[in-house]
């Protein structure tokens, strides 16, 4: 008799990388039972609106239990996302200004939201957590931290450490700049911490990041 398929929950399944991970898992339905978690009914409809897509607010710990119950693995792809302030005119030079919406700062999404997911997964007996972070976290003065005064890489790094200390088996993936290009075309180069930022290989197609998530 075949071993039962592991159930894999993808959070942030409505996001640009999350959608790819979710669809890859679904395409391999002989290997995985895929579940998605999104933050709105609109996002749920965008990825098919099936019963295996849960709508929840990751900032509210008690909202996560139903989605994570019975899952074998969790792939965390939620992230705060800065928005550009309106009125920027590229023809006038200068740089655009960014902001985060109220309640959607990195501290609330990348730290509290991810901590809640890790806690819920641990309580539900999830056996493996994959967390997609970002390159640049070793440098507190990284330009990404100044966007909207969000310190996004600082909070991402904090949740990575929380996962590492959680006792749950884990994989942390820190991609460089994400590109909307075809996957499976380029050689993937792996480095530790931010050593790849010193090279010309600073970017990766989202599809390749998604495949790494599925493989681990």
GIHU-V29737 format. One record per residue. N is the residue number from 1. PSI is psi in degrees with one decimal (none if undefined). Layout:
BEGIN
N&PSI ; N&PSI
END
This chain:
BEGIN
1&135.8 ; 2&146.0 ; 3&146.1 ; 4&148.4 ; 5&137.4 ; 6&142.6 ; 7&123.7 ; 8&122.2 ; 9&125.9 ; 10&116.6 ; 11&150.9 ; 12&28.6 ; 13&-10.5 ; 14&-7.9 ; 15&172.6 ; 16&-38.7 ; 17&-38.9 ; 18&-39.5 ; 19&-38.3 ; 20&-43.2 ; 21&-46.3 ; 22&-44.2 ; 23&-33.7 ; 24&-42.9 ; 25&-40.3 ; 26&-36.7 ; 27&-26.3 ; 28&50.0 ; 29&-15.3 ; 30&-20.8 ; 31&-32.2 ; 32&148.2 ; 33&112.3 ; 34&140.7 ; 35&148.9 ; 36&153.8 ; 37&127.6 ; 38&170.0 ; 39&-7.0 ; 40&157.3 ; 41&-34.4 ; 42&-45.1 ; 43&-37.1 ; 44&-44.4 ; 45&-33.4 ; 46&-31.2 ; 47&25.0 ; 48&-19.2 ; 49&21.4 ; 50&168.6 ; 51&-21.0 ; 52&13.6 ; 53&120.6 ; 54&145.1 ; 55&123.4 ; 56&156.7 ; 57&112.7 ; 58&-14.8 ; 59&-11.7 ; 60&104.5 ; 61&-40.0 ; 62&-14.5 ; 63&-15.0 ; 64&-20.2 ; 65&-46.7 ; 66&-39.6 ; 67&-35.8 ; 68&-13.4 ; 69&123.7 ; 70&1.4 ; 71&144.0 ; 72&-32.3 ; 73&153.3 ; 74&130.6 ; 75&115.4 ; 76&113.1 ; 77&24.6 ; 78&145.3 ; 79&143.6 ; 80&152.3 ; 81&112.6 ; 82&146.5 ; 83&148.1 ; 84&133.8 ; 85&138.0 ; 86&158.3 ; 87&1.7 ; 88&129.9 ; 89&104.2 ; 90&-22.2 ; 91&-17.8 ; 92&6.7 ; 93&-166.0 ; 94&-175.2 ; 95&147.6 ; 96&153.8 ; 97&147.6 ; 98&158.3 ; 99&162.0 ; 100&145.4 ; 101&153.6 ; 102&133.4 ; 103&-5.8 ; 104&29.1 ; 105&157.0 ; 106&-37.7 ; 107&-37.9 ; 108&-35.2 ; 109&-52.8 ; 110&-21.2 ; 111&-68.8 ; 112&-45.1 ; 113&-40.7 ; 114&-37.5 ; 115&-43.7 ; 116&-40.7 ; 117&-42.9 ; 118&-44.4 ; 119&-44.4 ; 120&-40.0 ; 121&-42.1 ; 122&-43.3 ; 123&-31.0 ; 124&-2.0 ; 125&23.4 ; 126&138.6 ; 127&-15.7 ; 128&132.1 ; 129&127.8 ; 130&122.3 ; 131&123.4 ; 132&112.6 ; 133&-131.1 ; 134&149.1 ; 135&160.5 ; 136&-6.4 ; 137&-14.8 ; 138&-10.8 ; 139&104.6 ; 140&-20.7 ; 141&15.0 ; 142&137.5 ; 143&-30.6 ; 144&-29.0 ; 145&-26.2 ; 146&-13.6 ; 147&120.3 ; 148&21.2 ; 149&36.8 ; 150&-16.8 ; 151&43.4 ; 152&-40.0 ; 153&-29.0 ; 154&-45.9 ; 155&-36.1 ; 156&-42.7 ; 157&-37.0 ; 158&-41.2 ; 159&-31.2 ; 160&-44.0 ; 161&-38.5 ; 162&-41.4 ; 163&-44.5 ; 164&-31.9 ; 165&-1.7 ; 166&-21.2 ; 167&-7.4 ; 168&134.6 ; 169&138.0 ; 170&161.3 ; 171&128.4 ; 172&125.7 ; 173&125.8 ; 174&90.3 ; 175&161.6 ; 176&-150.7 ; 177&131.5 ; 178&131.2 ; 179&145.7 ; 180&67.1 ; 181&169.6 ; 182&143.0 ; 183&171.1 ; 184&16.0 ; 185&-38.2 ; 186&153.9 ; 187&137.3 ; 188&131.8 ; 189&129.8 ; 190&134.7 ; 191&175.1 ; 192&148.7 ; 193&-129.9 ; 194&27.9 ; 195&-27.8 ; 196&-19.0 ; 197&-17.1 ; 198&0.7 ; 199&-175.0 ; 200&-5.0 ; 201&79.8 ; 202&-3.3 ; 203&159.4 ; 204&139.7 ; 205&141.0 ; 206&-36.4 ; 207&-33.6 ; 208&-39.1 ; 209&-42.7 ; 210&-40.7 ; 211&-39.6 ; 212&-42.5 ; 213&-46.5 ; 214&-42.5 ; 215&-40.9 ; 216&none
END
